[in-house]
Amino acid sequence: MSVETVVELVAAGFLAGVVSVLVSLASLVSYPALLELGLGPVAANVTNTVALIFTGVGAAAGSRPELRGTRSVLLRLGAIAAVGGAIGAVLLLIAPAATFQVVVPFLIGGASVFLLAQPYLARRWERAGNAHSVRRARVLGVLLFVAAVYAGYFGAAGGILIFAIVSAMFPEWTPQRANAVKSVTSMCANGSAAIGFAFYGPVHWGFVFPLALGFLLGGRVGPQLARRLPDNTLRVIAASCGLALAVKFAV
């Protein structure tokens, strides 16, 4: 592999890591870069997923203030995401990714609208009291599992789905805290998928290592930028990018 290719992969990974933390759309940067370097769609997808774990590692290191006191939540959500991601990886290896093309715009668009509506929904839930809280928690847990399956299978904007669900689970949290938990939860989904890909998928390991280095650095820097944004700005930016991506996929 040439030095130019290594530099390109590190740069793409760094930018994708920052984008992942801020707007949950890392694959919009790293996946096209892998395709441009000659990998096929499935090889690019699995190679990207394996390297993407390191965005979560970097984001966790950079989000320690936001993650303080969330250990039990991370263990619970991480376990759900890990199981879902593993199932998604199996689906990818036995079925073509085109299976999701019809529903992807609706998944991403719906999650983006849901994310924008979080402040309004939080007020509604607060007025409703605890009567529906258990049922809501169960529904959101199922949605998180489905989002993790999607992340392990197709991946594009999976972080937005998880961000929207985590925000709904904990409406009292700031967007920065929900985003930090999203990064670690997404890492669990990607990590379990990556284990399957490492054994059975067409992973290009020479591309993984420089890309992972970029992801690690970008994930580490991203929380510092997110921390400087006003509370609702992060939510609005992520949702707006998700809506734009949903329209692009639909077209």
Secondary structure by P-SEA (a helix, b strand, c coil): ccaaaaaaaaaaaaaaaaaaaacccccccaaaaaaaacccaaaaaaaaaaaaaaaaaaaaaacccccccaaaaaaaaaaaaaaaaaaaaaaaacccccccccaaaaaaaaaaaaaaaaaaaaaaaaaacccaaaaaaaaaaaaaaaaaaaaaccccaaaaaaaaaaaaacccccaaaaaaaaaaaaaaaaaaaaaaaacccccaaaaaaaaaaaaaaaaaaaaaaaaacccaaaaaaaaaaaaaaaaaaac
